[in-house]
């Protein structure tokens, strides 16, 4: 891409806008997208650093890699050098993850520029910078987010090698594909498509061997990393696959194959028509990338356990291609229809409207009630222990109460922050993850999670302080007793 100084300034403006939206939203309205971002990656790092952390069954089975906690550790240590206030760490971590997502916007601008010139780059880059799903998830440390952050540059590099025969692009593209296989093994079958296309593009045996070497090299190194840290090569990969194929559906249930299609239609509403049309028109230039997106959706649809974040890499590709297609349309027009200024406000308004629509707002606010409840507890300087009254301790359930597994309570309530988001000096207590003796007597706050027809059997001395209903319909109630722990 031959770009001028003005084009580079435009790209930097788009990257700045993207970072400001991602980090700004996470700092001004902190929350979590899914408990995994705390308990699978940040809480283990917190335990390594301070000795305090809530364990999960995945870590008990050694089914998670230490790679991401290892990357979190220096960020957490740096934050604690400045202050022990969890809010500062949240802001710093959100800034790091937001910065890590910027290559997605960079790729969007480059692809848009390739097809539609400067107009195309602006529209595609702006779409990737402001679209609500990318903005929301990019500030959260999840493997789906990281897979998106790596897959788009990998596809870009592989395309550059196929079209322009760049050795550096071949190396980066192959290496990134290998890392994605380790981080998100579900995508491994799909990654054979760009990997195979890259190998086919090799002009001789030496280039083909280089492609394989750059792809398999990082993957093998990470397999050895598992061997050193978990006791077996690739343990976090093969055990994770086994558990998710044969164990997870027992806890989280099955959803029909068409759920992703229905959920996307619900969230995107009428915007799905232009997104589908312009991504299809852009697929004339980006056929392989379009196919990769569709294959990701198809593969994830075949897996019973479904969550919106699982198809985030595919949605990012389709959204970028929609921006590329719209940019190409803009480039071909004259007069007002050929001005990006006509489309950018429209993209922004549609994105903002869909983000606050009834179909998506609960997704953003799902964990906020729990976090705010615990924030109020931490505001009390006398708070020294929070006892979480779990399902096994609930009493007087009426016949109308729905069944609940223990994980649901821990995910909704403790999923707020764990020790990662708790100020020093407060102990988190529960018979489910702590010693049986570490019960309500060792805390001066108690939290319950109740369904509509449930009440709780409380220890003596606790008085109700507040109750609030979360997006899932559960009542999160906080009780307090005078005195220390």
C-alpha positions in Angstrom: 0.0 0.0 0.0 1.5 3.3 -1.1 0.3 5.8 1.5 1.1 9.5 2.0 1.8 11.3 5.2 -1.8 12.4 5.3 -2.9 8.7 5.1 -0.6 7.8 7.9 -2.0 10.7 10.0 -5.5 9.4 9.3 -4.6 5.9 10.4 -3.1 7.3 13.6 -6.3 9.2 14.3 -8.3 6.1 13.8 -6.0 4.1 16.1 -6.2 6.9 18.7 -10.0 6.9 18.5 -10.2 3.1 18.8 -7.9 3.1 21.9 -9.8 6.0 23.5 -13.2 4.3 23.1 -11.9 0.9 24.4 -9.9 2.0 27.3 -12.3 4.9 28.1 -15.3 2.6 28.3 -13.5 0.1 30.5 -12.2 2.8 32.9 -15.3 4.9 33.2 -17.7 2.0 33.3 -15.7 -1.0 34.7 -17.1 -4.4 34.5 -16.3 -7.9 33.3 -17.5 -9.6 30.1 -17.2 -13.1 31.5 -15.7 -14.5 34.7 -13.0 -16.4 32.8 -11.1 -13.1 32.3 -10.6 -12.9 36.1 -10.4 -16.5 37.3 -8.6 -18.2 34.5 -6.0 -15.5 33.8 -5.8 -12.7 36.3 -6.6 -14.4 39.6 -3.8 -17.0 39.1 -1.4 -14.1 38.5 -2.6 -12.4 41.7 -2.1 -15.6 43.6 1.5 -15.9 42.3 2.1 -12.3 43.3 0.4 -12.1 46.7 -0.5 -15.6 47.7 -4.3 -14.9 47.5 -6.4 -16.1 44.7 -9.6 -18.1 44.2 -8.9 -21.4 42.5 -11.1 -23.0 39.8 -11.5 -26.6 38.8 -9.6 -25.9 35.5 -6.5 -25.0 37.4 -7.0 -27.9 39.7 -6.9 -30.2 36.6 -4.0 -28.2 35.1 -6.2 -27.6 32.1 -5.1 -23.9 31.7 -1.9 -22.6 30.4 0.3 -20.3 32.5 1.1 -18.2 29.4 -1.6 -15.5 29.9 -1.2 -15.3 33.7 2.5 -15.0 33.1 1.9 -12.0 30.8 -0.5 -10.5 33.3 2.0 -10.8 36.2 4.3 -7.9 35.2 1.3 -5.6 34.6 -0.1 -6.4 38.0 3.2 -6.0 39.7 3.8 -2.6 38.0 0.3 -1.5 39.2 1.0 -2.6 42.8 4.3 -0.6 42.8 2.3 2.5 42.2 -0.8 1.7 44.4 -2.7 -1.2 45.9 -5.9 0.3 44.7 -7.6 -2.3 42.4 -9.1 0.6 40.3 -5.6 1.6 39.1 -4.8 -2.0 38.1 -8.2 -2.3 36.2 -7.4 0.9 34.3 -3.8 -0.2 33.5 -5.0 -3.7 32.4 -7.8 -2.3 30.3 -5.3 0.0 28.6 -2.9 -2.9 27.8 -5.7 -5.1 26.3 -7.1 -2.1 24.4 -3.7 -1.4 22.9 -3.4 -5.1 22.0 -6.6 -4.8 19.9 -5.3 -2.0 17.7 -3.8 -4.3 15.0 -7.4 -5.2 14.1 -8.1 -1.5 13.3 -4.8 -1.3 11.4 -5.7 -4.3 9.3 -9.1 -2.8 8.6 -7.6 0.4 7.3 -5.1 -1.4 5.1 -7.7 -3.7 3.6 -10.0 -0.8 3.0 -7.3 1.3 1.4 -6.3 -1.6 -0.8 -9.8 -1.8 -2.4 -11.2 1.7 -2.0 -8.2 4.0 -1.5 -8.2 6.6 1.3 -12.0 6.6 1.4 -12.1 2.9 1.8 -9.4 2.9 4.5 -11.2 5.6 6.5 -14.6 3.8 6.4 -13.2 0.3 7.1 -10.9 1.6 9.8 -13.7 3.6 11.4 -16.0 0.6 11.4 -13.4 -1.5 13.3 -12.7 1.4 15.6 -16.2 2.2 16.8 -18.3 -1.0 16.4 -19.8 -1.7 19.8 -18.9 -5.4 20.0 -15.3 -4.8 19.1 -15.1 -1.9 21.5 -16.6 -3.8 24.4 -14.7 -7.1 24.1 -11.3 -5.6 23.2 -10.8 -4.2 26.7 -11.3 -7.7 28.3 -8.7 -10.4 28.6 -10.3 -13.4 27.0 -8.9 -15.9 24.6 -11.6 -15.0 22.1 -10.4 -11.4 22.2 -6.8 -12.4 21.9 -7.6 -14.8 19.1 -9.3 -11.9 17.2 -6.3 -9.6 17.9 -3.9 -12.3 16.4 -6.1 -13.7 13.6 -6.6 -10.5 11.7 -2.9 -9.7 11.5 -2.2 -13.3 10.6 -4.7 -13.3 7.8 -3.3 -9.9 6.6 0.3 -11.3 6.7 -0.7 -14.5 4.9 -2.5 -12.5 2.2 0.5 -10.2 1.8 2.7 -13.3 1.2 0.3 -14.8 -1.3 0.0 -11.6 -3.3 3.4 -9.9 -2.8 5.8 -12.7 -1.8 7.1 -11.0 1.3 9.4 -13.2 3.5 8.6 -11.1 6.6 4.9 -11.5 6.1 5.3 -15.2 5.6 7.1 -15.4 9.0 4.7 -13.3 10.9 1.6 -14.9 9.4 2.8 -18.5 10.1 4.0 -17.7 13.6 0.7 -16.0 14.6 -1.3 -19.0 13.3 0.8 -21.3 15.4 0.2 -19.2 18.5 -3.6 -19.1 17.9 -3.7 -22.9 17.7 -2.2 -23.0 21.2 -4.4 -20.3 22.7 -7.7 -21.3 20.9 -7.4 -24.9 19.8 -11.1 -24.9 18.6 -10.0 -22.8 15.7 -7.2 -25.2 14.6 -9.3 -26.9 11.9 -10.2 -23.5 10.4 -6.6 -22.2 10.5 -5.7 -25.0 8.1 -7.4 -22.9 5.4 -5.0 -19.8 5.5 -2.1 -22.0 6.4 -2.7 -24.3 3.4 -3.2 -21.3 1.1 0.2 -19.9 2.4 1.9 -23.2 1.7 0.4 -23.4 -1.8 1.7 -20.0 -2.5 5.3 -21.1 -1.7 7.3 -21.1 -4.9 9.8 -23.7 -3.9 10.5 -26.3 -1.2 12.6 -23.9 0.8 9.8 -21.4 1.2 7.3 -24.2 2.1 9.7 -25.4 4.8 10.1 -21.8 6.1 6.3 -21.6 6.3 6.0 -24.8 8.3 9.0 -23.8 10.5 7.6 -20.4 11.4 4.2 -21.9 12.2 5.3 -25.0 14.1 8.2 -23.4 15.9 6.3 -21.1 18.3 3.7 -23.9 18.7 6.3 -26.4 19.8 7.9 -23.8 22.1 4.6 -23.3 23.8 4.1 -27.1 24.1 7.4 -27.3 25.9 6.2 -24.4 28.1 3.3 -26.6 29.1 5.6 -29.4 29.8 7.7 -27.3 32.2 4.8 -25.6 34.0 2.0 -28.2 33.8 4.0 -31.5 33.7 3.0 -32.7 30.2 3.6 -31.3 26.6 0.5 -29.4 25.4 -1.4 -30.3 28.5 -3.5 -27.1 28.4 -4.5 -27.9 24.8 -5.4 -31.6 24.8 -7.0 -31.6 28.3 -8.9 -28.4 27.6 -10.3 -30.0 24.4 -11.3 -33.2 26.3 -13.0 -31.3 29.1 -14.9 -29.0 26.7 -16.0 -31.9 24.5 -17.2 -34.3 27.2 -17.6 -32.4 30.4 -18.7 -28.8 29.9 -22.1 -29.5 28.3 -23.0 -31.4 31.5 -22.8 -28.1 33.4 -23.7 -25.5 30.8 -26.1 -27.4 28.6 -26.6 -27.5 24.9 -27.9 -24.8 22.5 -29.2 -25.5 19.0 -26.9 -25.2 16.0 -28.7 -22.0 14.7 -28.2 -20.1 18.0 -25.4 -17.9 16.7 -27.4 -16.9 13.7 -30.4 -16.1 15.7 -28.4 -14.2 18.4 -26.5 -12.2 15.7 -29.8 -11.3 13.9 -31.3 -10.2 17.3 -28.3 -8.0 18.2 -27.6 -6.5 14.8 -31.3 -6.2 13.9 -31.8 -4.5 10.5 -28.1 -3.6 10.3 -27.5 -7.2 9.4 -28.7 -6.5 5.8 -26.1 -3.9 4.9 -23.4 -5.8 6.8 -24.2 -9.0 4.9 -24.4 -7.2 1.6 -21.2 -5.2 1.8 -19.2 -8.0 3.3 -20.4 -10.2 0.4 -19.3 -7.6 -2.1 -15.9 -7.3 -0.4 -15.5 -11.1 -0.5 -14.7 -10.8 -4.3 -11.4 -9.4 -3.1 -11.1 -11.3 0.2 -12.6 -14.7 -0.6 -10.3 -16.7 1.7 -10.9 -14.3 4.6 -14.7 -14.4 4.1 -14.6 -18.2 4.0 -12.6 -18.3 7.2 -15.3 -16.2 9.0 -18.1 -18.5 7.7 -16.2 -21.6 8.7 -15.6 -20.3 12.3 -19.4 -19.7 12.6 -20.2 -23.1 11.2 -17.7 -24.9 13.5 -18.8 -23.1 16.6 -22.4 -23.8 15.7 -21.7 -27.5 15.7 -20.4 -27.3 19.4 -23.2 -27.5 21.9 -21.8 -25.0 24.5 -22.3 -21.6 22.9 -21.5 -18.0 24.0 -21.5 -14.8 21.9 -17.7 -14.3 22.4 -16.8 -17.6 20.8 -17.6 -16.2 17.3 -16.0 -12.8 17.9 -13.1 -13.5 15.4 -15.7 -14.3 12.7 -17.8 -11.2 13.5 -14.6 -9.0 13.4 -13.8 -10.3 9.9 -17.3 -9.8 8.6 -17.5 -6.3 10.1 -14.2 -5.3 8.5 -15.2 -6.7 5.2 -18.5 -4.8 5.4 -16.5 -1.6 5.9 -14.3 -2.5 3.0 -17.3 -3.1 0.8 -18.9 0.2 1.9 -15.6 1.9 1.2 -15.4 0.5 -2.3 -19.0 1.7 -2.9 -18.1 5.2 -1.6 -15.0 5.3 -3.8 -17.1 4.5 -6.9 -19.6 7.3 -6.2 -19.5 11.0 -7.0 -21.0 14.0 -5.2 -22.3 13.5 -1.7 -22.4 9.7 -2.0 -18.7 9.7 -2.5 -17.9 11.4 0.8 -16.9 9.3 3.8 -18.4 12.0 6.0 -21.8 10.8 4.9 -21.2 7.3 6.2 -19.1 7.7 9.4 -21.8 9.4 11.5 -24.3 6.7 10.3 -22.0 3.9 11.3 -21.4 5.5 14.7 -25.1 6.1 15.4 -26.1 2.6 14.4 -23.3 1.1 16.5 -24.3 3.2 19.6 -28.0 2.5 19.1 -27.4 -1.3 18.9 -25.1 -1.2 22.0 -27.9 0.4 24.1 -30.7 -1.7 22.6 -32.7 -4.0 24.8 -31.2 -7.0 23.1 -27.6 -6.1 24.0 -27.6 -3.9 27.0 -28.0 -6.8 29.4 -24.8 -8.3 27.9 -22.8 -5.3 28.9 -24.5 -4.8 32.3 -24.6 -8.5 33.2 -22.0 -8.3 36.0 -22.3 -4.7 37.0 -24.8 -5.2 39.9 -22.5 -7.7 41.6 -19.5 -5.4 41.1 -21.3 -2.4 42.5 -22.5 -4.4 45.5 -18.9 -5.4 46.3 -17.7 -1.8 45.6 -20.0 -0.6 48.3 -18.6 -3.1 50.7 -15.0 -2.1 50.0 -15.9 1.5 50.6 -16.3 0.6 54.3 -12.8 0.9 55.8 -13.9 -1.6 58.5 -14.7 -4.3 55.9 -12.3 -7.2 56.6 -14.1 -10.3 55.2 -16.9 -11.1 52.8 -18.6 -14.5 53.2 -20.5 -15.7 50.2 -23.4 -17.8 51.2 -23.5 -20.4 48.5 -26.2 -22.7 47.1 -25.6 -25.4 49.6 -26.4 -23.0 52.5 -29.6 -21.6 51.0 -32.8 -22.4 52.9 -36.6 -22.3 52.5 -36.6 -22.8 48.7 -40.2 -22.8 47.5 -41.4 -25.3 44.9 -41.3 -22.5 42.3 -37.5 -22.0 42.7 -35.4 -23.0 39.7 -32.5 -25.5 40.1 -29.1 -23.9 40.3 -25.6 -25.3 40.2 -22.9 -24.0 42.5 -21.0 -22.5 39.5 -23.8 -20.2 38.7 -23.5 -18.5 42.1 -19.7 -18.2 42.0 -19.8 -16.9 38.4 -22.4 -14.2 39.1 -21.2 -13.0 42.5 -17.5 -13.9 42.9 -17.2 -13.3 39.2 -17.2 -9.6 40.0 -13.5 -9.4 40.7 -12.1 -12.1 43.0 -9.0 -11.0 44.9 -7.8 -9.3 41.7 -10.4 -6.6 42.2 -10.5 -6.6 46.0 -8.5 -4.2 48.1 -5.8 -5.6 50.4 -7.1 -6.5 53.9 -10.4 -8.1 52.8 -10.7 -11.9 52.8 -13.1 -13.6 50.5 -14.7 -16.6 52.2 -16.9 -19.5 51.1 -17.2 -23.1 52.1 -17.0 -23.9 48.3 -13.4 -22.7 47.9 -12.0 -22.0 51.4 -11.4 -24.1 54.5 -14.7 -25.1 56.2 -13.6 -23.1 59.3 -13.3 -19.9 57.2 -17.0 -19.2 57.4 -19.2 -16.3 58.3 -17.5 -15.8 61.7 -14.4 -14.7 59.9 -16.2 -11.9 57.9 -18.3 -8.9 58.7 -20.1 -8.9 55.4 -22.3 -11.6 53.8 -23.5 -11.8 50.3 -26.3 -14.0 48.9 -27.5 -14.7 45.4 -31.3 -15.5 45.4 -33.8 -16.3 42.8 -37.3 -14.8 42.9 -38.8 -17.4 45.2 -35.8 -17.9 47.5 -34.9 -16.7 50.9 -31.7 -17.2 52.9 -31.0 -18.7 56.3 -28.7 -16.1 57.8 -26.3 -16.4 60.7 -27.1 -14.4 63.8 -26.1 -10.8 63.9 -26.3 -10.0 60.2 -28.7 -7.2 59.0 -29.7 -6.5 55.5 -27.9 -3.6 53.9 -28.9 -3.6 50.3 -30.5 -5.8 47.6 -30.3 -5.3 43.8 -31.5 -7.4 40.9 -29.0 -8.2 38.1 -29.6 -8.6 34.4 -30.3 -12.4 34.9 -33.0 -11.8 37.4 -31.1 -12.8 40.5 -31.2 -10.7 43.7 -27.8 -9.9 45.1 -28.2 -9.0 48.7 -25.5 -7.7 51.1 -25.7 -8.1 54.8 -23.5 -6.6 57.5 -22.7 -7.3 61.1 -21.0 -4.8 63.4 -17.5 -5.5 64.5 -14.3 -6.9 62.9 -13.3 -10.4 61.7 
